[in-house]
Amino acid sequence: MLRIAVPNKGSLSEPASDMLREAGYRQRRDSRELVLADPANDVEFFFLRPRDVAVYVGAGTVDAGITGRDLLLDSGADAEEHLPLGFARSTFRFAAPVGEITEISQIEGRSVATSYAVLVQNYLAAQGITPKSIVRLDGAVESSVKLGVAEVIADVVETGTTLRAAGLDIFGEPILKSEAVLIRRRGADIPAKLDQLTRRLQGVLTAHEYVLMDYDVPVHLVDAAVAITPGLESPTVSPLHDRDWAAVRAMVRRDQTNQVMDTLYEVGARAILVTSIHACRL
């Protein structure tokens, strides 16, 4: 059986299980289950702490796993990113008391608090910067400056509201843009079942990103309409009973649906319909 590690809790857990379920895999109904066999797909799932997933994958105990890019890089495990999964996106930034630090180079000789010590250490080393110390905390990193634990923090930033409330200001370029990723052991052969899992997850990602758009258009306007909806490779164009009209079907990015419909209508298309995609293989 293919052995897959899945986060057992936290922000990664539910979306990861939902995505695997959409990809046709059995998922647990009870959060207390730690191991779940899916004999129909010849897969076994192990529900682990998100921070531990990369460690197990790197050790070869499991074949692959789902975790955050940040957790992968912070683990130091012998594992690598196999496929980005598009959820649990976050951005890591440096922050310090307002007006005190404006450039990353000013971190030199200062103490930095973070929940991702390895990630931050490696980033600063790549920039040629040596901090006084890196203090690893499990949470509430933004309080560390006020409490005198550190002079700078490195943490996940969404709106920046929490940082501003703590009297901190963001500076420098982002350390990392993270998201959920499927990972595997570095340099290991890819099992056939992992290839299948990859195709299924890519199908789910495509289904989330695209819709099917059908519409009727006068034959003499087909070329103009097709230029608006080129599809992934080429749209399907079929004749209608009225030979002056044709039916067109194409995949369109979900976030562009309404703009494309408006443009098609202006060109002369009618009966424009949009359908969700539940699964696909490209």
C-alpha positions as CSV (number, residue, x, y, z in Angstrom):
1,M,0.0,0.0,0.0
2,L,1.0,3.6,-0.6
3,R,1.6,5.2,2.8
4,I,0.5,8.9,3.0
5,A,0.9,11.2,6.0
6,V,-1.9,13.7,6.6
7,P,-2.1,16.5,9.2
8,N,-4.3,15.4,12.1
9,K,-5.2,18.9,13.3
10,G,-4.8,22.6,12.7
11,S,-5.5,24.7,9.6
12,L,-4.1,22.1,7.2
13,S,-6.1,19.2,8.5
14,E,-9.6,19.7,7.2
15,P,-8.7,21.1,3.8
16,A,-6.2,18.3,3.2
17,S,-8.8,15.6,4.0
18,D,-11.5,17.4,1.9
19,M,-9.1,17.5,-1.1
20,L,-8.2,13.8,-0.7
21,R,-11.9,13.0,-0.4
22,E,-12.6,14.9,-3.7
23,A,-9.8,13.0,-5.3
24,G,-11.7,9.7,-4.5
25,Y,-9.9,8.6,-1.4
26,R,-11.5,7.4,1.8
27,Q,-11.1,9.7,4.8
28,R,-11.7,9.4,8.5
29,R,-15.0,10.2,10.1
30,D,-13.6,10.3,13.7
31,S,-10.8,12.7,14.5
32,R,-9.4,10.1,17.0
33,E,-8.5,7.7,14.2
34,L,-4.7,7.8,13.6
35,V,-4.5,5.2,10.8
36,L,-7.0,4.6,8.0
37,A,-6.8,2.0,5.3
38,D,-8.3,2.6,1.9
39,P,-8.0,-0.9,0.2
40,A,-10.1,0.2,-2.8
41,N,-7.3,2.6,-3.8
42,D,-4.4,0.6,-2.2
43,V,-3.5,3.5,0.1
44,E,-3.0,3.8,3.8
45,F,-3.3,7.2,5.6
46,F,-1.5,8.2,8.8
47,F,-2.8,11.2,10.7
48,L,0.2,13.0,12.2
49,R,1.1,16.3,13.8
50,P,1.7,18.8,10.9
51,R,5.2,19.5,12.1
52,D,6.0,15.8,12.1
53,V,4.9,15.0,8.5
54,A,8.1,16.0,6.8
55,V,10.2,14.1,9.4
56,Y,8.3,10.8,8.6
57,V,8.5,11.4,4.9
58,G,12.2,12.2,5.0
59,A,12.9,9.1,7.0
60,G,11.1,7.0,4.5
61,T,8.5,5.8,7.0
62,V,5.8,7.0,4.7
63,D,5.9,7.5,1.0
64,A,4.5,11.0,0.9
65,G,2.6,13.5,3.0
66,I,0.7,16.8,3.0
67,T,2.2,19.7,5.1
68,G,3.0,23.4,4.7
69,R,6.0,24.6,2.7
70,D,7.0,26.5,5.8
71,L,7.0,23.4,8.0
72,L,8.9,21.4,5.3
73,L,11.7,24.0,5.1
74,D,11.8,24.4,8.9
75,S,12.0,20.6,9.5
76,G,15.4,20.1,7.9
77,A,14.1,16.7,6.9
78,D,15.4,14.8,3.8
79,A,12.1,15.6,2.0
80,E,11.2,17.8,-1.0
81,E,8.1,19.5,-2.5
82,H,6.3,17.3,-5.0
83,L,3.1,19.3,-5.8
84,P,1.7,22.7,-4.5
85,L,-1.9,22.2,-3.4
86,G,-3.2,25.8,-3.4
87,F,-4.7,26.1,0.1
88,A,-3.5,27.4,3.5
89,R,-1.5,30.2,1.8
90,S,0.5,32.5,4.1
91,T,3.3,35.0,4.0
92,F,6.3,35.2,6.4
93,R,7.7,38.6,7.2
94,F,10.1,40.3,9.6
95,A,8.7,42.9,12.0
96,A,10.2,45.2,14.6
97,P,9.1,48.2,16.8
98,V,7.9,51.0,14.5
99,G,10.7,53.1,13.1
100,E,13.6,51.1,14.6
101,I,14.5,48.8,11.7
102,T,13.8,49.4,8.0
103,E,16.1,47.0,6.2
104,I,16.9,43.3,6.7
105,S,20.6,44.1,6.9
106,Q,19.9,45.8,10.3
107,I,19.0,42.4,11.8
108,E,22.8,41.8,12.0
109,G,23.7,41.3,15.7
110,R,20.1,41.4,16.9
111,S,18.0,38.7,18.5
112,V,15.1,37.3,16.4
113,A,12.0,35.4,17.8
114,T,10.1,33.0,15.6
115,S,8.3,29.7,15.5
116,Y,10.4,28.7,12.5
117,A,13.9,28.9,13.7
118,V,15.5,26.7,11.0
119,L,13.7,28.4,8.2
120,V,14.7,31.9,9.5
121,Q,18.3,30.8,10.2
122,N,18.8,29.5,6.7
123,Y,17.2,32.6,5.1
124,L,19.4,35.0,7.0
125,A,22.5,32.9,6.3
126,A,21.6,33.1,2.6
127,Q,21.5,36.9,2.9
128,G,24.9,36.9,4.7
129,I,23.3,38.1,8.0
130,T,24.3,36.8,11.4
131,P,21.8,37.6,14.2
132,K,22.8,37.7,17.8
133,S,20.4,34.8,18.5
134,I,17.3,33.1,17.2
135,V,14.7,32.4,19.9
136,R,12.3,29.6,19.0
137,L,8.8,30.1,20.4
138,D,5.7,28.0,19.9
139,G,3.3,30.9,19.6
140,A,2.4,34.6,20.5
141,V,5.6,35.6,18.8
142,E,4.5,39.2,18.5
143,S,4.6,39.6,22.3
144,S,8.3,38.7,22.5
145,V,9.6,42.2,21.7
146,K,7.6,43.9,24.4
147,L,8.6,41.2,26.9
148,G,12.2,41.7,26.1
149,V,12.8,38.2,24.6
150,A,13.9,39.5,21.2
151,E,14.4,42.7,19.2
152,V,12.9,41.4,15.9
153,I,10.3,38.8,15.1
154,A,9.7,36.6,12.0
155,D,6.1,35.4,11.7
156,V,3.1,34.8,9.5
157,V,1.5,38.1,8.4
158,E,-2.0,38.3,7.0
159,T,-3.5,41.8,7.5
160,G,-0.8,43.1,9.9
161,T,-3.4,44.1,12.4
162,T,-2.0,42.0,15.2
163,L,1.5,43.3,14.6
164,R,0.3,46.9,14.7
165,A,-1.6,46.3,17.9
166,A,1.7,45.1,19.4
167,G,3.5,48.2,18.2
168,L,5.4,46.4,15.4
169,D,5.9,47.3,11.8
170,I,6.8,45.0,8.8
171,F,10.1,45.6,7.0
172,G,12.0,44.0,4.2
173,E,10.9,41.5,1.5
174,P,8.8,38.4,2.5
175,I,10.9,35.6,3.9
176,L,8.6,33.0,2.3
177,K,5.2,32.6,0.6
178,S,3.9,29.3,1.9
179,E,1.0,27.0,1.1
180,A,0.1,23.4,1.6
181,V,2.2,21.0,-0.5
182,L,2.4,17.3,-1.2
183,I,6.0,16.1,-0.3
184,R,8.1,13.0,-0.9
185,R,11.4,11.7,0.2
186,R,14.3,13.5,-1.6
187,G,15.8,11.5,-4.4
188,A,13.5,8.5,-3.9
189,D,11.8,6.7,-6.8
190,I,8.2,7.8,-7.4
191,P,5.8,4.8,-6.8
192,A,3.1,4.3,-9.5
193,K,0.4,4.9,-6.8
194,L,2.0,8.3,-6.0
195,D,1.8,9.2,-9.6
196,Q,-1.9,8.3,-9.5
197,L,-2.4,10.4,-6.4
198,T,-0.6,13.3,-8.1
199,R,-2.9,13.1,-11.2
200,R,-6.0,13.0,-9.0
201,L,-4.9,16.0,-6.9
202,Q,-4.0,17.9,-10.1
203,G,-7.5,17.1,-11.3
204,V,-9.1,18.5,-8.1
205,L,-7.0,21.6,-8.4
206,T,-8.0,22.1,-12.1
207,A,-11.7,21.5,-11.1
208,H,-11.4,24.3,-8.5
209,E,-9.7,26.6,-10.9
210,Y,-11.8,26.2,-14.0
211,V,-15.4,25.9,-15.1
212,L,-17.0,24.6,-18.3
213,M,-18.6,27.3,-20.4
214,D,-21.2,26.4,-23.2
215,Y,-22.7,28.9,-25.5
216,D,-24.3,29.4,-28.9
217,V,-22.8,31.8,-31.5
218,P,-23.5,32.7,-35.1
219,V,-21.2,30.7,-37.4
220,H,-19.6,33.8,-38.8
221,L,-18.6,34.9,-35.3
222,V,-17.1,31.6,-34.2
223,D,-13.5,32.7,-34.7
224,A,-14.1,35.9,-32.6
225,A,-15.8,33.9,-29.8
226,V,-13.1,31.2,-29.8
227,A,-10.5,33.9,-29.4
228,I,-12.2,34.8,-26.1
229,T,-12.5,31.2,-24.9
230,P,-9.5,29.3,-26.3
231,G,-9.8,26.6,-23.7
232,L,-6.8,24.6,-22.5
233,E,-6.0,23.1,-25.9
234,S,-8.8,24.0,-28.2
235,P,-12.6,24.4,-27.6
236,T,-15.2,22.0,-29.0
237,V,-17.3,23.6,-31.8
238,S,-20.4,21.7,-32.9
239,P,-23.0,22.5,-35.5
240,L,-26.6,23.2,-34.4
241,H,-29.9,22.3,-36.2
242,D,-29.9,25.9,-37.4
243,R,-26.8,25.8,-39.6
244,D,-26.3,29.5,-39.1
245,W,-25.4,28.8,-35.5
246,A,-22.7,26.7,-33.7
247,A,-22.4,25.5,-30.1
248,V,-19.1,26.0,-28.3
249,R,-17.7,24.4,-25.2
250,A,-14.5,25.4,-23.5
251,M,-12.8,25.5,-20.1
252,V,-12.6,28.9,-18.6
253,R,-10.8,30.1,-15.4
254,R,-13.4,30.3,-12.6
255,D,-12.3,33.8,-11.5
256,Q,-12.8,35.2,-15.0
257,T,-16.2,33.7,-15.6
258,N,-18.4,36.8,-15.5
259,Q,-16.0,39.0,-17.5
260,V,-15.8,36.3,-20.2
261,M,-19.6,35.9,-20.3
262,D,-20.0,39.7,-20.7
263,T,-17.4,39.8,-23.5
264,L,-19.1,36.8,-25.3
265,Y,-22.5,38.4,-25.1
266,E,-21.1,41.6,-26.6
267,V,-19.6,39.6,-29.5
268,G,-23.0,38.0,-30.2
269,A,-23.0,34.7,-28.2
270,R,-26.2,33.7,-26.5
271,A,-27.5,30.9,-24.2
272,I,-24.2,31.1,-22.2
273,L,-24.1,28.4,-19.5
274,V,-21.5,27.7,-16.9
275,T,-21.0,24.3,-15.2
276,S,-18.7,23.3,-12.3
277,I,-16.1,20.6,-12.9
278,H,-16.1,17.9,-10.2
279,A,-13.1,16.0,-11.5
280,C,-10.8,15.9,-14.5
281,R,-7.6,14.5,-15.9
282,L,-5.5,16.7,-18.2
